[in-house]
């Protein structure tokens, strides 16, 4: 059942953090229906999330439009929230020293206020004297507001001149008793600076900073693809190339070394990026950074152990083999846990529950592949040695010699195709957020 619709024009919004009053204006229009994206790109500029959505038909559409004339700019702002929806004009893609405009709900009213943000703090709300033609509407959890502002406001230093270019932030969050709280998720930020008074266009934006997208993509390439293929090749496919060499080493070993070295390199690069973005340690990322640091340490430890590995015929080789296997297995498990947590952090926030289902599908795909190859190895060993069940303790894939090579090649090919499909889906999702 649709909720109540409340709209107001020719009205004075209740001030939030100021005692100044705003006199009603007879020019204020009454909002009787949702905004429309029909004229986006032709008569008005629009920033929307999801891309291309229409607030007239999609109640989950976050929408900002602005249209300029010779002296002023008309802004339309809406979004699905019970608290507030806001936008800001910024000289860069970092929150701080920005010109902000908020439409915050208080009971059954919407307060429209300009404000200014200094650093990563709550905005300081200013007088509504610089705004005219204010109107608002509440309907089914969607807040709409509209106002007009002069292009230049010399008397107010916190109001940016609108005939210049800015990055545009679009955010929403919780509001209680006229007080706004931190936005629910990462703000939508326009991809490029936009002259507010220039020709109308459809603007593109993202809620995820580019540097965080790169971090996520590199970690997925490393721990979904490189590590997984490297483990399967080493564990099960040694007999495929028993005597073949590449640059003086057996092919399986060179493949394993290249993939694992690439994993460490990609992990090192990806590990640095969030610290560069945040300028230090993030206190709001939960367990993800702790798991990431653990994975980074174990990856480096693996590389060091591999560099100093004993000769195959020495007594310490068995210790190395178990340590190498144990460290690698633990790091893979922790990396998967870190990926599950990282996908839903505000800085990336892939679509839910799609991201969890897709990663769960990949984990299942990999486990089933390893299980299939383990069973195949067991079958080959039993066939070759004809041993009893209770005599099989450790399965060595080399014992199968050349039997079943075709099956292993087919399984490897199918696995790699599936792995790349999962990876491609994640990379496409990261590119879209």
C-alpha positions as CSV (number, residue, x, y, z in Angstrom):
1,X,0.0,0.0,0.0
2,X,1.5,3.4,-1.0
3,X,2.5,5.7,1.9
4,X,1.2,9.2,2.5
5,X,2.3,12.0,0.2
6,X,3.2,15.3,1.8
7,X,4.2,18.3,-0.2
8,X,4.7,21.9,0.6
9,X,5.3,25.0,-1.4
10,X,5.1,28.7,-0.3
11,X,6.3,27.5,3.0
12,X,9.0,28.2,5.6
13,X,11.1,25.1,6.4
14,X,11.9,24.7,10.1
15,X,15.5,25.8,10.7
16,X,17.8,23.1,12.0
17,X,20.8,24.7,13.6
18,X,20.0,28.3,13.2
19,X,17.5,30.7,14.8
20,X,17.0,32.7,11.7
21,X,13.6,32.5,10.0
22,X,12.7,32.5,6.4
23,X,9.7,34.4,5.1
24,X,7.4,32.5,2.7
25,X,7.8,33.4,-0.9
26,X,4.8,33.5,-3.3
27,X,7.1,32.2,-6.1
28,X,7.7,28.8,-4.6
29,X,6.2,26.0,-6.7
30,X,4.3,23.1,-5.1
31,X,5.8,19.6,-5.7
32,X,2.9,17.4,-6.6
33,X,4.8,14.6,-8.4
34,X,8.3,13.1,-8.6
35,X,11.0,14.7,-10.6
36,X,11.6,13.5,-14.1
37,X,14.8,12.7,-16.0
38,X,13.1,13.2,-19.4
39,X,15.0,16.5,-20.1
40,X,18.4,15.4,-18.7
41,X,21.1,16.3,-21.1
42,X,18.8,18.6,-23.1
43,X,17.6,21.4,-20.8
44,X,19.2,20.3,-17.5
45,X,22.3,18.5,-16.2
46,X,21.7,15.4,-14.2
47,X,23.7,13.2,-11.8
48,X,21.9,9.9,-11.1
49,X,22.5,6.6,-9.3
50,X,21.9,4.0,-10.7
51,X,23.1,5.4,-14.0
52,X,20.2,6.4,-16.2
53,X,17.5,5.9,-13.6
54,X,14.4,8.0,-13.6
55,X,13.0,9.2,-10.3
56,X,9.5,9.4,-11.8
57,X,9.3,5.7,-12.2
58,X,12.1,4.3,-9.9
59,X,11.7,5.0,-6.2
60,X,15.3,3.8,-5.6
61,X,16.8,6.5,-7.8
62,X,19.1,9.1,-6.3
63,X,18.7,12.2,-8.5
64,X,20.2,15.7,-8.8
65,X,19.5,18.1,-11.6
66,X,20.3,21.7,-12.2
67,X,19.2,24.3,-14.7
68,X,20.7,27.8,-15.1
69,X,19.4,31.0,-16.4
70,X,21.2,34.4,-16.6
71,X,21.3,35.1,-12.9
72,X,20.5,31.8,-11.0
73,X,20.4,28.1,-10.9
74,X,17.5,25.8,-10.1
75,X,18.3,22.6,-8.3
76,X,16.2,19.4,-8.0
77,X,17.3,16.8,-5.5
78,X,15.6,13.5,-4.5
79,X,16.5,10.1,-3.0
80,X,15.1,7.1,-1.1
81,X,15.9,8.0,2.5
82,X,14.1,8.6,5.8
83,X,16.7,11.0,7.0
84,X,18.3,13.4,4.6
85,X,19.6,13.7,1.0
86,X,22.3,16.2,0.1
87,X,24.7,17.3,-2.5
88,X,28.0,19.3,-2.2
89,X,30.2,21.3,-4.6
90,X,33.9,20.5,-4.1
91,X,37.2,21.5,-5.6
92,X,38.5,17.9,-5.2
93,X,37.3,14.4,-4.5
94,X,37.9,14.6,-0.8
95,X,35.3,15.7,1.8
96,X,36.2,19.0,3.3
97,X,35.9,22.7,2.6
98,X,32.8,22.1,0.5
99,X,29.6,24.0,-0.3
100,X,26.8,21.7,0.9
101,X,23.0,21.7,0.5
102,X,20.8,19.5,2.6
103,X,17.2,18.4,2.5
104,X,16.6,16.9,6.0
105,X,13.4,15.4,7.3
106,X,12.1,16.5,10.7
107,X,8.8,14.6,11.5
108,X,6.6,15.4,8.5
109,X,8.6,18.4,7.3
110,X,11.7,18.8,5.2
111,X,14.3,21.5,6.1
112,X,16.2,22.9,3.2
113,X,19.5,24.4,4.3
114,X,22.8,25.4,2.8
115,X,25.9,24.5,4.8
116,X,29.7,24.3,4.8
117,X,31.9,21.4,5.6
118,X,35.3,21.9,7.1
119,X,37.3,18.7,7.0
120,X,35.6,15.4,7.7
121,X,33.1,16.8,10.1
122,X,29.3,17.5,10.3
123,X,28.3,20.4,8.1
124,X,27.7,23.8,9.7
125,X,24.2,24.8,8.5
126,X,23.8,28.4,7.3
127,X,20.8,30.8,6.9
128,X,18.3,30.0,4.1
129,X,18.5,33.6,2.9
130,X,20.5,32.6,-0.1
131,X,17.8,30.2,-1.3
132,X,14.5,31.0,-3.0
133,X,11.7,29.0,-4.6
134,X,12.0,26.3,-2.0
135,X,9.6,23.4,-2.1
136,X,9.6,19.8,-0.9
137,X,7.7,16.5,-1.0
138,X,7.6,13.3,1.0
139,X,6.3,10.1,-0.6
140,X,6.9,6.4,0.2
141,X,10.3,7.0,1.8
142,X,11.5,9.4,-0.9
143,X,12.6,12.9,-0.1
144,X,12.3,15.6,-2.8
145,X,13.3,19.2,-2.6
146,X,13.9,22.0,-5.0
147,X,15.4,25.5,-4.6
148,X,16.9,28.3,-6.6
149,X,20.2,30.0,-5.8
150,X,21.9,33.0,-7.4
151,X,25.1,32.3,-9.4
152,X,27.1,34.6,-7.2
153,X,26.5,35.4,-3.6
154,X,29.2,38.0,-2.7
155,X,27.9,38.5,0.9
156,X,28.3,34.8,1.8
157,X,31.9,33.5,1.5
158,X,30.8,29.9,2.1
159,X,28.6,29.8,-1.1
160,X,30.7,28.9,-4.1
161,X,30.3,30.8,-7.4
162,X,28.3,28.6,-9.7
163,X,30.0,29.8,-12.9
164,X,33.0,27.7,-12.0
165,X,33.7,23.9,-12.2
166,X,33.4,21.6,-9.2
167,X,33.2,17.9,-8.4
168,X,29.6,17.1,-7.3
169,X,28.9,14.9,-4.3
170,X,25.5,13.2,-3.7
171,X,24.9,11.6,-0.3
172,X,22.2,10.5,2.0
173,X,21.9,9.4,5.6
174,X,20.1,9.4,8.9
175,X,18.6,12.5,10.6
176,X,17.1,12.8,14.0
177,X,15.5,15.8,15.6
178,X,17.1,18.1,13.0
179,X,20.6,16.6,13.4
180,X,22.2,14.9,10.5
181,X,24.4,11.8,10.9
182,X,27.2,10.4,8.7
183,X,26.0,9.3,5.3
184,X,24.9,5.6,5.0
185,X,27.4,4.7,2.3
186,X,30.1,6.3,0.2
187,X,28.8,9.5,-1.6
188,X,28.3,9.4,-5.3
189,X,31.0,11.6,-6.8
190,X,31.0,12.9,-10.3
191,X,33.8,11.5,-12.5
192,X,34.8,15.0,-13.7
193,X,34.5,18.6,-12.7
194,X,31.4,20.3,-14.0
195,X,30.7,24.0,-14.7
196,X,27.3,24.4,-13.1
197,X,26.2,27.0,-15.6
198,X,27.6,25.3,-18.7
199,X,25.6,23.3,-21.3
200,X,23.3,20.6,-20.0
201,X,24.7,17.1,-19.9
202,X,24.3,13.7,-18.3
203,X,27.0,13.3,-15.6
204,X,28.7,10.1,-14.7
205,X,29.8,9.3,-11.1
206,X,30.9,6.6,-8.8
207,X,30.5,5.7,-5.1
208,X,33.9,3.9,-5.0
209,X,37.2,5.8,-5.4
210,X,39.3,4.7,-8.3
211,X,42.2,3.7,-6.0
212,X,40.0,1.4,-4.0
213,X,38.6,-0.2,-7.2
214,X,42.2,-0.9,-8.3
215,X,42.9,-2.4,-4.8
216,X,39.9,-4.7,-5.1
217,X,40.7,-5.7,-8.7
218,X,44.3,-6.5,-8.0
219,X,43.4,-8.6,-4.9
220,X,40.8,-10.6,-6.9
221,X,43.3,-11.3,-9.8
222,X,45.9,-12.4,-7.2
223,X,43.8,-14.5,-4.9
224,X,41.0,-15.7,-7.1
225,X,42.9,-16.5,-10.2
226,X,46.7,-16.6,-9.9
227,X,46.9,-18.5,-6.6
228,X,44.0,-20.9,-7.4
229,X,45.5,-21.9,-10.8
230,X,49.0,-22.1,-9.4
231,X,47.9,-24.4,-6.6
232,X,46.0,-26.8,-8.9
233,X,48.8,-27.0,-11.4
234,X,51.3,-27.8,-8.7
235,X,49.1,-30.2,-6.7
236,X,47.6,-32.2,-9.5
237,X,49.3,-31.6,-12.9
238,X,52.9,-32.4,-12.4
239,X,52.6,-35.7,-14.4
240,X,51.5,-33.8,-17.5
241,X,55.0,-32.5,-18.2
242,X,57.3,-35.1,-16.5
243,X,60.4,-34.3,-18.4
244,X,59.6,-31.0,-20.2
245,X,61.5,-27.9,-19.1
246,X,61.2,-24.2,-19.5
247,X,64.3,-22.1,-18.9
248,X,66.1,-25.0,-17.3
249,X,63.2,-25.9,-14.9
250,X,60.3,-28.2,-15.2
251,X,57.2,-26.6,-16.7
252,X,54.9,-27.1,-13.8
253,X,57.4,-25.5,-11.5
254,X,57.9,-22.5,-13.7
255,X,54.1,-22.0,-14.0
256,X,53.8,-22.3,-10.2
257,X,56.7,-19.8,-9.6
258,X,55.3,-17.3,-12.1
259,X,51.8,-17.3,-10.7
260,X,52.9,-17.2,-7.1
261,X,55.4,-14.5,-7.7
262,X,52.7,-12.5,-9.5
263,X,50.4,-13.0,-6.5
264,X,53.0,-11.6,-4.1
265,X,53.7,-8.6,-6.4
266,X,50.0,-7.8,-7.0
267,X,49.3,-8.2,-3.3
268,X,52.1,-5.8,-2.4
269,X,50.8,-3.1,-4.8
270,X,47.2,-3.6,-3.7
271,X,48.1,-3.6,0.0
272,X,49.6,-0.1,-0.3
273,X,46.7,1.5,-2.1
274,X,44.2,1.8,0.8
275,X,46.8,3.4,3.1
276,X,47.5,5.9,0.3
277,X,43.8,6.6,0.0
278,X,43.1,6.9,3.7
279,X,46.4,8.5,4.6
280,X,46.9,5.8,7.3
281,X,45.0,3.1,9.1
282,X,41.2,3.0,8.7
283,X,39.3,2.7,11.9
284,X,36.0,2.0,10.2
285,X,36.9,-1.0,8.0
286,X,36.3,-3.7,10.7
287,X,38.3,-6.9,10.5
288,X,39.2,-6.5,6.8
289,X,42.4,-4.6,7.2
290,X,43.6,-7.0,9.9
291,X,43.0,-10.0,7.6
292,X,44.7,-8.1,4.8
293,X,47.8,-7.5,6.8
294,X,47.9,-11.2,7.8
295,X,47.6,-12.2,4.2
296,X,50.3,-9.8,3.2
297,X,52.7,-11.1,5.9
298,X,52.0,-14.8,4.9
299,X,52.5,-14.1,1.2
300,X,55.9,-12.5,1.9
301,X,56.8,-15.4,4.2
302,X,55.9,-17.9,1.5
303,X,58.3,-16.1,-0.9
304,X,61.1,-16.0,1.6
305,X,60.6,-19.8,2.4
306,X,60.6,-20.6,-1.3
307,X,63.8,-18.7,-1.8
308,X,65.6,-20.7,0.9
309,X,63.9,-24.0,0.2
310,X,66.2,-27.0,0.9
311,X,67.4,-29.4,-1.8
312,X,64.8,-32.2,-2.6
313,X,67.1,-34.9,-1.1
314,X,67.9,-33.3,2.2
315,X,66.2,-34.2,5.5
316,X,64.8,-30.7,5.9
317,X,62.9,-30.8,2.7
318,X,59.9,-32.5,4.3
319,X,59.7,-29.8,6.9
320,X,59.7,-27.2,4.1
321,X,57.0,-29.0,2.2
322,X,54.6,-29.1,5.1
323,X,55.4,-25.5,6.1
324,X,55.0,-24.3,2.6
325,X,51.7,-26.1,2.2
326,X,50.4,-25.0,5.6
327,X,51.3,-21.4,5.2
328,X,49.8,-21.3,1.7
329,X,46.6,-23.0,2.7
330,X,46.1,-20.6,5.7
331,X,46.8,-17.6,3.6
332,X,44.2,-18.7,1.0
333,X,41.5,-19.2,3.6
334,X,42.2,-15.8,5.2
335,X,42.3,-14.1,1.8
336,X,38.8,-15.5,1.0
337,X,37.5,-14.2,4.3
338,X,39.0,-10.8,3.6
339,X,37.3,-10.8,0.2
340,X,33.9,-11.6,1.7
341,X,34.3,-8.7,4.2
342,X,35.9,-6.2,1.7
343,X,33.1,-6.5,-0.9
344,X,30.6,-4.8,1.5
345,X,32.8,-2.1,2.9
346,X,31.5,1.4,2.2
347,X,34.4,2.3,-0.1
348,X,33.5,-0.5,-2.5
349,X,30.1,-1.9,-1.5
350,X,29.4,-4.2,-4.4
351,X,25.7,-5.1,-5.0
352,X,24.1,-7.3,-2.3
353,X,23.4,-10.2,-2.1
354,X,24.8,-10.7,-5.6
355,X,28.4,-10.3,-4.5
356,X,28.2,-12.8,-1.6
357,X,26.4,-15.3,-3.8
358,X,29.0,-14.9,-6.6
359,X,32.0,-15.3,-4.3
360,X,30.3,-18.3,-2.6
361,X,29.8,-19.8,-6.1
362,X,33.5,-19.3,-6.9
363,X,34.6,-21.0,-3.6
364,X,32.3,-23.9,-4.4
365,X,33.6,-24.1,-7.9
366,X,37.2,-24.3,-6.7
367,X,36.5,-26.8,-3.9
368,X,34.6,-29.1,-6.3
369,X,37.5,-28.9,-8.8
370,X,40.1,-29.9,-6.2
371,X,37.8,-32.6,-4.9
372,X,37.3,-34.1,-8.4
373,X,41.0,-34.1,-9.0
374,X,41.7,-35.7,-5.6
375,X,39.2,-38.5,-6.4
376,X,40.8,-38.9,-9.8
377,X,44.2,-39.2,-8.2
378,X,42.9,-41.7,-5.7
379,X,41.4,-43.8,-8.5
380,X,44.7,-43.8,-10.5
381,X,46.8,-44.7,-7.5
382,X,44.4,-47.6,-6.5
383,X,44.5,-48.8,-10.1
384,X,48.3,-48.6,-10.3
385,X,49.2,-50.0,-6.9
386,X,46.0,-52.0,-6.0
387,X,46.4,-51.1,-2.4
388,X,43.8,-51.4,0.3
389,X,41.8,-48.3,1.6
390,X,43.5,-48.3,5.0
391,X,47.0,-48.2,3.4
392,X,46.4,-44.9,1.5
393,X,47.5,-42.0,3.8
394,X,49.1,-39.4,1.6
395,X,48.2,-39.0,-2.1
396,X,51.0,-38.0,-4.3
397,X,49.8,-37.0,-7.8
398,X,53.1,-38.1,-9.3
399,X,52.3,-41.8,-8.6
400,X,49.7,-41.8,-11.3
401,X,52.4,-41.4,-13.9
402,X,50.8,-40.8,-17.3
403,X,47.3,-42.2,-16.7
404,X,44.3,-39.9,-16.9
405,X,46.3,-37.1,-18.4
406,X,43.4,-36.2,-20.8
407,X,40.9,-36.0,-18.0
408,X,43.2,-33.6,-16.1
409,X,43.7,-31.4,-19.1
410,X,40.0,-31.2,-19.6
411,X,39.3,-30.4,-15.9
412,X,42.1,-27.7,-15.9
413,X,40.7,-26.1,-19.1
414,X,37.1,-26.0,-17.8
415,X,38.3,-24.7,-14.4
416,X,40.4,-21.9,-15.9
417,X,37.4,-20.9,-18.1
418,X,35.1,-20.9,-15.0
419,X,37.7,-19.0,-12.9
420,X,38.0,-16.3,-15.6
421,X,34.2,-16.0,-15.8
422,X,33.9,-15.4,-12.1
423,X,36.8,-13.0,-12.1
424,X,35.3,-11.1,-15.1
425,X,32.0,-10.8,-13.4
426,X,33.6,-9.2,-10.3
427,X,35.8,-6.9,-12.3
428,X,32.7,-5.7,-14.3
429,X,30.9,-5.1,-11.0
430,X,33.8,-3.1,-9.6
431,X,33.9,-1.0,-12.8
432,X,30.2,-0.2,-12.4
433,X,30.1,0.9,-8.7
